[in-house]
Amino acid sequence: MKQVFQPAVYLLASKRNGTLYIGGTSDLIQRIQQHRGGAVLGFTREHSVRRLVWFEQHATMDQAILREKRLKKWNPAWKLELIEKENTGWRDLAEDLGFPPLAPTGSRFRGDDDGQQALRGRSEVDCKALELPSHSTVTLLARLRGWSTSVPFTTATW
């Protein structure tokens, strides 16, 4: 069976307005599969950049390479505008190509901003309903990280 040759330039993101990666390939499906599986060593694997947020197909590989090089020189605001123009919700376009959904970005256990945002303004009941850590779990995590827990806090104070 002959492989379909369809050069493409693509943008991957770690999350909305997160880390971006620009790449070019002759087989977009295969390359997305490699990125999602962590088979591509380097930047995308180190920074968990796996969401396909934009792509553009080209007639030749030379055209795709030229477009990729030009996009890499763009300032970040232009790249965000390019994504927002066609993908305002920053959906993972790989799902439209048959890939299963990725896990939500941001871990409530790593202490990154997404995890903290998920807890702000939530009661313990809300946290359980959303499968977020309860006050005791948050306190334990804070102690493990060496944060002060001498002043009682609730998830609403995050």
C-alpha positions in Angstrom: 0.0 0.0 0.0 1.4 3.4 -1.0 1.7 6.0 1.8 -0.1 9.3 1.2 2.3 12.1 0.9 0.8 15.3 2.3 3.3 17.9 3.6 2.0 20.0 6.5 3.1 22.6 9.0 1.7 22.4 12.5 1.5 24.1 15.8 1.4 22.1 19.1 0.7 23.7 22.5 1.1 22.5 26.0 -2.2 24.3 26.9 -4.1 27.5 26.0 -1.5 30.3 25.7 1.1 27.8 26.9 4.4 26.6 25.3 4.2 26.4 21.5 6.1 24.2 19.0 6.2 24.7 15.3 7.0 21.7 13.1 6.8 20.4 9.5 6.2 16.9 8.3 5.3 14.9 5.3 2.9 12.7 7.4 0.9 14.7 10.0 -1.0 11.7 11.5 2.2 9.8 12.1 4.0 12.8 13.5 1.1 13.7 15.9 1.2 10.0 17.1 4.9 10.3 17.7 4.5 13.5 19.7 1.6 12.1 21.8 3.5 8.9 22.5 6.7 10.8 23.6 8.7 9.2 20.7 10.0 12.5 19.6 12.9 13.4 21.9 13.6 16.9 22.7 11.6 20.1 23.3 8.0 18.7 22.9 8.6 15.8 25.2 10.4 17.9 27.8 7.7 20.5 27.9 4.6 18.2 27.4 3.7 20.0 24.1 1.2 17.6 22.6 -2.0 19.4 21.6 -2.5 20.1 17.9 -3.9 23.6 17.8 -3.3 24.6 14.2 -2.0 23.0 10.9 -1.8 23.9 7.3 -1.3 21.5 4.4 1.0 22.2 1.4 1.5 20.9 -2.1 5.2 20.3 -1.7 7.6 19.7 1.1 9.7 22.7 0.0 6.6 24.9 0.5 6.0 23.4 4.0 9.6 23.9 5.0 9.6 27.5 3.9 6.3 28.2 5.8 7.7 26.5 8.9 10.9 28.6 8.8 8.8 31.8 8.4 6.5 31.0 11.2 9.4 30.3 13.6 10.6 33.9 13.0 7.2 35.3 14.0 6.7 37.0 17.3 4.6 35.1 19.8 1.6 37.4 19.5 1.3 36.7 15.8 1.4 32.9 16.4 -1.4 33.2 19.0 -3.4 35.3 16.6 -2.9 32.6 13.9 -4.3 30.0 16.3 -7.2 32.1 17.6 -8.2 33.0 14.0 -9.2 29.4 13.3 -9.3 27.7 16.7 -10.7 30.2 19.2 -11.3 27.5 21.8 -7.8 26.0 21.4 -9.4 22.6 20.8 -7.1 19.7 20.2 -7.5 19.3 16.5 -6.0 15.8 16.6 -9.3 14.6 18.0 -10.8 15.5 14.6 -8.2 13.3 13.0 -9.3 10.3 15.1 -7.0 10.6 18.1 -8.4 10.1 21.6 -8.7 13.2 23.9 -5.6 14.1 26.0 -5.9 14.4 29.8 -6.6 17.9 30.9 -3.6 20.2 31.2 -2.2 21.2 34.6 -1.9 19.0 37.5 -3.5 19.8 40.8 -0.5 18.0 42.5 2.4 19.8 40.8 1.5 23.2 42.2 1.3 24.8 38.7 -1.1 27.6 38.0 -3.8 25.4 36.4 -4.0 23.2 39.5 -4.2 26.2 41.8 -6.9 27.9 39.7 -8.9 24.7 39.9 -9.0 25.0 43.7 -9.7 28.7 44.1 -13.1 29.5 45.5 -14.1 25.8 45.9 -15.5 24.3 49.1 -14.4 20.8 50.2 -17.7 19.5 48.8 -17.0 21.0 45.4 -13.5 19.6 45.5 -14.9 16.1 46.1 -17.4 16.5 43.3 -14.6 17.7 40.9 -12.2 15.0 42.2 -10.0 17.7 43.5 -8.0 17.3 46.7 -9.7 18.0 50.0 -8.4 20.4 52.6 -6.5 17.6 54.4 -4.8 16.5 51.1 -3.9 20.1 50.3 -2.4 20.5 53.8 -0.4 17.3 53.4 0.9 18.4 50.0 1.8 21.8 51.4 3.8 20.2 54.2 5.6 17.9 51.8 6.6 21.0 49.8 7.8 22.8 52.9 5.1 25.4 52.8 3.9 26.9 56.1 0.7 25.4 57.3 0.7 27.2 60.7 -2.2 29.4 59.6 -5.2 27.3 58.7 -6.4 27.9 55.2 -9.2 26.6 53.0 -9.2 26.0 49.3 -11.0 29.4 49.0 -7.9 31.2 50.2 -5.6 29.9 47.4 
